[in-house]
Amino acid sequence: MILGAHRASADLGSLEPGTHLCALEPDATMLDRVAATFVGQGLAAGDQLLYVASEDQVDDLVRSLEQHLDAAHVLATGQLLTTSFEGAYGTSPPDDLDAVADGFRLAADQAQKRGFPGLRVAARMDDLSGLLGSMDEVVAWERMATDLQRELQVSSVCLYDTHRLEAGEGAALAREHDGLAPDLDIAPIATFLAVDEPWGVQVRGEVDVSNRHLLHRLVLSRAAVAPRLRLDLEGVTFADACTIARLRSIAAALPEGGQLVLARVPTVVRRVLELTGISHPRLTVEP
């Protein structure tokens, strides 16, 4: 076992912001699987995802995502962003690693301004040693990245092909991370995706005590940008009373002119609304 594996997160859906994970795998297929798991779970939780990879790797990711969610939708709304390694890190060694860090600060700030509760990054790192000049510099970068991500509350997974590492380098890299990213892709019981037109959130699946905080944080983030928003609940198969009560509280806290609209409300949610009598002038339920 590589040092750090015992600290790997088992729940990517509720991943603590600022967590710095790595993947050390001997083949591209396994790295693709880890990337798809990390990205898919993060998208389902409502965060914005940035994938740093080649065009072919991005295409593979999109095909994998389509098993659990609408990949075209998350690309269209900007909830999933992609860029090449060169686009993220440049083509020549930076004069100061802080300059690279500034790019991540900007990305984290933009995610918040676009109504996402958090930013997660999955990056193929095999070209980093060539860019920075040595594995020692890579280790130094990963050490700085851990502190930076905790400061910015940005989570990530750094994806390394172990065939390109020398003996001992994998362990050195693992020590600079919080743990190894899991590759077991268990579909979340619900997905919470951002919607731009009309501004709001699309909810699918079961919402209960295990995941309602993810819905609420995304709704709050969207409302912070534009306080009139629509929740598309068509695909909800279960929602408990506490979930709906919290939405009512969010609506009540909206500024003047704000409105939370529950749209395409399924019978299971209408029944909760009827039984609890939950209502507020800023909470509208479409017929």
C-alpha positions in Angstrom: 0.0 0.0 0.0 1.3 3.4 -0.9 1.6 5.8 2.0 -1.6 7.8 2.3 -4.0 5.2 1.1 -5.4 4.7 4.5 -6.6 8.4 4.4 -8.4 8.2 1.1 -11.9 9.7 1.1 -14.7 7.2 0.8 -17.4 9.8 0.1 -16.6 12.1 -2.8 -20.2 13.4 -2.8 -19.6 15.1 0.6 -15.9 15.7 0.1 -14.6 18.2 2.5 -13.6 21.4 0.7 -9.9 21.8 0.4 -9.1 18.1 0.2 -6.0 17.3 -1.9 -6.1 13.7 -3.3 -3.9 11.8 -5.7 -4.2 8.8 -8.0 -1.1 6.6 -8.7 -2.1 4.0 -11.2 -0.1 1.8 -13.7 -2.4 2.2 -16.7 -4.5 4.8 -18.4 -7.7 2.9 -18.0 -7.5 3.1 -14.2 -6.6 6.8 -14.3 -9.6 7.4 -16.6 -11.8 5.5 -14.1 -10.6 7.5 -11.1 -11.0 10.8 -13.0 -14.6 9.9 -14.1 -15.5 8.9 -10.5 -14.1 12.1 -9.0 -15.7 14.4 -11.6 -19.0 12.6 -11.8 -19.5 12.6 -8.0 -18.5 16.3 -7.7 -20.9 17.3 -10.5 -23.7 15.4 -8.8 -23.0 17.2 -5.6 -23.4 20.6 -7.3 -19.8 21.7 -7.5 -18.1 23.1 -10.6 -15.5 20.7 -12.0 -12.3 21.6 -14.0 -10.7 18.7 -15.8 -7.1 19.2 -17.0 -6.4 16.6 -19.7 -5.9 16.0 -23.4 -8.8 16.1 -25.9 -9.0 12.3 -26.1 -9.0 12.0 -22.3 -11.8 14.6 -22.1 -13.8 12.6 -24.7 -13.4 9.4 -22.6 -14.6 11.3 -19.5 -17.7 12.6 -21.2 -18.6 9.1 -22.3 -18.2 7.8 -18.8 -20.3 10.6 -17.3 -23.2 9.8 -19.5 -23.9 6.7 -17.5 -25.1 8.7 -14.6 -25.9 12.3 -15.7 -26.4 14.6 -18.7 -22.9 15.3 -19.8 -24.0 17.7 -22.5 -25.9 19.7 -19.9 -23.0 20.2 -17.5 -20.7 21.2 -20.4 -23.3 23.7 -21.7 -23.8 25.4 -18.3 -20.1 25.5 -17.4 -20.5 23.2 -14.5 -17.9 21.1 -16.2 -14.9 23.0 -17.6 -12.0 21.4 -19.5 -8.6 22.6 -20.5 -5.3 21.1 -21.7 -2.3 20.8 -19.4 -0.7 23.7 -21.3 -3.7 25.8 -20.8 -3.6 25.3 -17.1 0.1 25.4 -16.4 1.7 27.0 -19.4 4.4 25.8 -21.8 7.5 27.0 -20.0 8.6 26.8 -16.4 6.9 29.6 -14.3 9.3 32.2 -12.8 7.3 31.7 -9.5 5.0 29.0 -8.6 2.8 31.6 -7.0 1.9 32.7 -10.6 0.4 29.3 -11.2 -1.4 29.5 -7.8 -3.0 32.8 -8.9 -4.7 31.0 -11.7 -6.4 28.6 -9.3 -7.4 31.6 -7.1 -9.0 33.2 -10.1 -10.8 29.9 -11.0 -12.1 29.5 -7.4 -13.4 33.1 -7.4 -15.1 32.6 -10.8 -16.8 29.4 -9.6 -18.4 31.3 -6.7 -19.4 34.2 -8.9 -21.1 31.8 -11.3 -23.3 30.4 -8.5 -21.4 27.2 -7.6 -20.8 26.3 -3.9 -17.3 24.9 -4.7 -14.6 24.1 -7.2 -13.0 20.7 -7.7 -10.1 20.0 -10.1 -9.0 16.7 -11.7 -5.6 17.0 -13.4 -3.4 14.7 -15.4 0.0 15.5 -14.0 2.4 13.4 -16.1 3.9 16.5 -17.9 4.5 18.5 -14.7 8.0 17.1 -14.1 9.1 18.2 -17.6 7.6 21.6 -17.1 9.1 22.3 -13.6 12.4 20.6 -14.4 12.6 17.8 -11.8 10.5 15.6 -9.5 11.8 17.6 -6.5 10.1 20.6 -8.0 6.9 18.6 -8.5 6.9 17.5 -4.9 7.5 21.1 -3.8 4.5 22.2 -6.0 2.3 19.5 -4.5 3.2 20.7 -1.0 2.4 24.2 -1.9 -0.9 23.1 -3.6 -2.0 21.4 -0.4 -1.8 24.6 1.6 -3.3 26.6 -1.2 -6.3 24.4 -1.7 -7.0 24.4 2.0 -6.9 28.2 1.9 -9.2 28.4 -1.2 -11.4 25.5 -0.2 -10.7 23.9 -3.6 -10.6 20.1 -3.7 -8.6 18.1 -6.3 -7.2 14.8 -7.5 -3.8 14.7 -9.1 -3.6 11.8 -11.6 -0.2 10.2 -12.1 0.9 7.3 -14.3 3.3 5.2 -12.1 5.0 3.9 -15.2 6.5 7.3 -15.6 7.8 7.5 -12.1 11.1 6.3 -10.6 11.3 4.2 -7.5 10.3 6.1 -4.4 8.7 9.0 -6.3 5.1 7.6 -5.9 5.5 7.5 -2.1 7.0 11.0 -2.1 4.0 12.3 -4.0 1.5 10.5 -1.8 3.0 12.1 1.3 2.0 15.5 -0.1 -1.6 14.6 -0.4 -4.5 13.9 2.0 -5.0 10.4 0.5 -5.7 8.4 -2.6 -8.9 9.0 -4.6 -11.2 6.0 -4.8 -12.0 4.4 -8.2 -15.2 2.7 -7.1 -17.9 4.6 -9.0 -21.2 4.1 -7.1 -24.0 6.2 -8.6 -25.2 8.8 -6.1 -28.8 8.5 -5.0 -29.4 12.1 -6.3 -27.9 14.6 -8.7 -28.0 18.4 -8.2 -27.1 20.2 -11.4 -27.0 24.0 -12.1 -29.3 25.4 -14.7 -28.8 28.8 -16.4 -32.1 29.3 -18.3 -34.1 29.8 -16.2 -31.6 30.3 -13.4 -31.8 27.6 -10.8 -31.2 23.9 -10.0 -32.2 20.6 -11.5 -32.8 17.8 -8.9 -33.0 14.1 -9.8 -33.3 11.1 -7.4 -33.8 10.7 -3.7 -33.2 13.6 -1.3 -32.9 12.7 2.4 -30.8 13.3 5.5 -27.7 11.9 3.7 -27.6 14.5 0.9 -30.1 17.3 1.4 -27.2 19.6 2.6 -25.8 19.3 -1.0 -29.1 20.6 -2.4 -29.3 23.4 0.1 -25.7 24.6 -0.5 -26.3 24.7 -4.2 -29.6 26.6 -3.9 -27.9 29.1 -1.5 -25.0 29.6 -4.0 -27.3 30.2 -6.9 -29.5 32.5 -4.9 -26.5 34.6 -3.9 -25.9 35.4 -7.5 -29.6 35.8 -8.6 -32.2 35.5 -5.9 -35.0 34.5 -8.3 -34.4 30.9 -9.0 -36.3 27.8 -10.2 -36.0 24.2 -8.8 -36.8 21.6 -11.5 -38.0 18.7 -9.4 -39.4 16.5 -12.1 -37.0 13.6 -11.5 -37.3 13.5 -7.7 -38.5 10.1 -6.4 -38.3 11.0 -2.7 -37.9 14.1 -0.6 -38.4 14.2 3.2 -40.1 16.9 5.1 -36.9 18.4 6.5 -35.6 19.0 2.9 -38.8 20.9 2.0 -38.8 22.8 5.3 -35.2 24.0 4.7 -36.2 25.2 1.2 -38.9 27.2 2.8 -36.4 28.8 5.2 -34.1 29.7 2.3 -37.0 31.3 0.4 -37.9 33.3 3.6 -34.4 34.6 3.8 -34.3 35.9 0.2 -34.1 39.6 -0.3 -37.0 41.7 -1.5 -37.9 40.6 -5.1 -36.4 37.2 -4.5 -38.4 34.1 -5.3 -37.9 30.3 -5.1 -40.1 28.5 -7.6 -40.6 24.7 -7.3 -41.3 23.6 -10.8 -42.5 20.3 -12.3 -43.2 19.1 -8.8 -43.8 15.3 -8.6 -46.6 13.7 -6.5 -44.2 12.6 -3.8 -43.1 16.2 -3.1 -46.7 17.6 -3.4 -47.8 15.1 -0.8 -45.1 16.4 1.6 -46.2 20.0 1.0 -49.8 19.1 1.6 -49.1 17.2 4.8 -46.8 19.8 6.3 -48.6 22.9 5.1 -45.2 24.5 4.4 -45.7 27.8 2.6 -44.2 31.3 2.3 -44.9 34.3 -0.1 -41.4 33.9 -1.6 -41.9 30.1 -2.1 -44.0 29.3 -5.2 -45.2 25.9 -6.3 -46.1 25.8 -10.0 -49.4 24.0 -10.8 
